[in-house]
């Protein structure tokens, strides 16, 4: 029932981001309808566009000229992620983690929870091999989910990243803050690669989690590929709450594996366990609150365009929190989704901000907006993808710099002439300026 697993080419070394870029919930059926439903059932008119994006990317790559000088294996038409702005080279690796204390929440016959996690970190020097964006098999399954069969199946695996596979980490012992990233439902960890690379270039360790059976493909080192079981489940508020709490358990387990006495990463000694934070997009953003309520190690959190279900108790949450979203959904006083943020806002007792990006769509905060921008595909946003990513990276980094590094960030205190698209909202007065 949907969790078909199949082998991939084991000759290919698994590393880097290693997951598919984007898949609309509902797969082929959603693309045929020309729509797909977001986490709270809102209709977003991007299904056909997403299919067009995949087809256009694949066609462009298939017809591209031979590789240009400077980066073997790429061409002038190959998609790429924007360069990070920090001073550090970036290393990346992937970890396979197994939580034997609990069964899988979506496939109970699997007696333990398996997770793939990508790490990005400041490196001593660039490596020789750029990290892959996803595997060839994941690209094939993603194209198949969109019923796109007339293009090379490995096309989407060729997106150029800015990180190098298994470069040596740089930093002093217990000197680097750690940020956990959680993607949207049906989305792989790969969709947050540009944000992760930016933070790593600024001196953060970043851990992005693939929540198994919640996206189109998660590849394990032994060659299995787990597909999306949750895509087939009928959704209601109680189900979304279960999803958030399950993700919170995933996050706590990953933190144990990265900071415990038997840490799974060779650079774990560099992590400052007193400076841990989390951000997520869509369902991943909504899960940030659930994770913070469960795990006091998470000192600050960001919800990027995610409608929340898990309620903050009457005792409140006193740690710093940022809401970052689009006006169409999260303008105070307008709609059920915004009402969830307003409910949570009242229970947030610490530093807090509510920021909206004018012209943004749901995908604008992820890599998909950037990739679509490069090939001229309209995802419905009124802001270029590269500009939306610049804003996302800048404000997310400012938040973490303030709360994990105690560096003053005036950008977060009032509207900026450099970023006029970003509106500061006051839920109490239901105004944004």
C-alpha positions, 0 to 999 in steps of 0.5 A, spaced: 500 500 500 504 505 497 511 504 501 514 500 495 521 500 495 526 498 490 533 498 489 538 503 486 544 503 483 549 501 488 555 503 485 553 510 485 556 513 492 551 516 496 552 523 499 550 530 499 543 532 499 541 526 496 533 527 495 528 529 490 527 536 489 519 537 489 513 533 489 506 536 489 501 532 494 497 527 490 502 526 485 499 524 478 492 525 480 493 532 482 497 534 476 491 532 472 487 536 476 492 542 475 491 543 482 494 540 489 492 541 496 496 544 501 497 542 508 490 545 511 486 543 504 487 550 501 487 549 493 494 552 490 494 552 483 501 550 481 500 543 479 500 544 472 506 549 473 510 544 477 509 539 472 511 544 466 517 545 471 519 538 471 518 537 463 522 544 462 528 542 466 528 535 463 527 538 456 532 543 457 538 539 460 537 533 454 538 538 449 543 542 452 550 543 449 557 539 451 559 541 458 562 548 459 569 549 462 570 550 470 565 544 472 565 538 469 559 534 467 555 541 467 552 545 461 550 552 460 543 550 461 544 546 467 540 549 473 543 551 479 542 554 486 544 561 488 551 562 491 551 562 499 554 569 501 558 567 507 565 566 508 566 559 509 566 553 504 561 548 505 562 541 506 556 536 506 554 529 508 548 524 509 547 520 515 543 513 516 539 513 522 535 508 526 531 509 532 529 502 535 525 505 540 519 506 536 516 503 530 515 507 524 508 511 525 506 510 517 508 503 516 507 499 523 510 493 520 516 496 520 519 495 527 523 501 527 524 508 525 529 509 519 531 516 517 536 520 512 539 526 514 543 531 510 548 535 514 551 541 511 557 545 515 563 550 514 569 546 511 576 547 511 577 548 504 572 546 498 573 539 496 573 536 489 566 533 488 560 537 488 555 534 492 549 531 488 542 534 489 539 528 488 540 521 486 538 518 479 533 514 481 530 519 485 529 523 479 526 518 475 521 517 481 519 524 481 518 524 474 514 518 474 510 521 479 508 527 474 507 522 469 513 525 465 516 519 461 518 523 455 525 525 458 531 522 461 529 519 467 536 522 471 535 529 469 533 532 475 539 529 479 544 534 475 542 541 479 548 544 481 549 545 488 555 549 492 557 544 497 562 539 497 561 531 499 565 530 505 569 535 505 573 536 512 569 540 517 572 547 520 571 550 527 573 549 534 570 544 539 563 546 541 564 552 537 558 551 532 551 552 533 546 547 530 540 548 526 535 543 524 531 543 518 524 540 516 521 540 509 514 540 507 509 534 507 510 530 500 517 534 500 524 532 501 529 535 505 533 537 498 528 543 497 531 547 503 538 546 500 539 553 498 537 555 505 542 550 508 548 552 504 547 559 506 547 558 513 553 553 513 557 558 509 555 563 515 558 558 520 552 553 522 552 546 522 545 544 519 541 538 519 535 537 514 531 531 515 527 526 510 521 524 514 520 517 511 514 515 507 512 522 507 515 524 500 516 521 494 523 518 495 527 517 501 534 513 499 537 508 504 544 506 503 543 499 502 539 501 495 532 501 498 527 507 496 521 508 500 516 512 497 510 516 500 505 513 504 502 519 507 500 522 500 494 516 500 492 518 507 485 522 508 487 528 512 484 532 517 486 536 523 487 531 528 492 527 522 496 534 521 497 534 529 499 527 529 504 528 523 507 534 527 508 530 533 511 525 529 516 530 526 518 532 533 520 525 535 524 525 529 527 531 531 529 529 538 532 523 535 536 526 530 539 531 536 540 525 540 544 522 534 548 528 533 550 530 540 550 524 544 556 520 547 556 516 541 555 521 536 554 519 528 558 524 525 565 525 525 564 533 526 559 532 532 565 535 537 564 542 533 557 542 535 555 547 541 549 543 544 547 550 548 546 553 541 541 549 537 535 551 533 530 549 528 526 552 522 521 548 517 517 550 511 510 548 511 508 542 515 516 542 517 514 549 520 508 547 523 512 542 526 517 546 529 512 548 535 511 541 536 518 540 537 520 546 541 514 543 546 517 536 546 525 538 546 528 544 551 534 543 547 531 547 541 532 554 543 529 558 538 524 556 532 522 559 525 515 557 522 516 558 514 509 558 511 506 553 515 499 552 518 499 550 525 495 544 529 499 543 535 497 548 541 501 551 545 499 550 552 496 555 557 503 556 560 506 558 554 512 558 550 518 563 552 523 561 547 524 566 541 520 564 535 519 567 528 513 566 523 515 568 516 510 567 510 506 570 505 500 575 505 495 571 501 495 566 507 497 569 513 495 576 514 492 577 521 485 577 521 484 574 514 482 566 514 483 560 518 490 559 517 492 566 519 488 564 525 492 559 527 498 563 528 494 568 532 492 563 537 499 561 537 502 568 538 498 569 544 501 563 547 508 566 545 511 569 551 518 570 549 521 574 543 517 574 537 516 577 530 510 576 524 513 577 517 510 577 511 513 577 504 509 581 499 508 577 492 510 570 495 507 564 494 508 557 498 514 555 494 517 562 494 521 560 500 524 553 497 529 552 492 523 550 487 522 558 486 529 559 484 529 553 479 523 555 476 525 562 475 531 560 471 527 557 466 521 562 466 516 558 469 511 562 472 509 559 479 504 564 481 508 568 485 509 576 484 516 576 486 522 573 483 524 566 486 531 568 486 529 575 490 524 571 495 530 566 496 535 572 498 529 575 503 528 568 506 536 566 507 537 573 510 531 573 515 532 566 517 540 568 518 538 574 522 534 570 526 539 565 528 545 570 529 541 574 534 538 568 538 544 563 537 550 568 537 547 574 540 549 579 535 544 585 534 540 585 528 536 591 527 533 588 520 528 584 525 526 590 529 522 594 523 521 595 516 527 595 511 528 599 505 533 594 502 527 589 503 521 593 502 517 586 500 517 584 508 512 587 512 512 587 520 505 585 522 502 586 529 496 581 530 493 585 536 492 591 531 491 586 525 496 591 521 502 590 517 507 595 515 
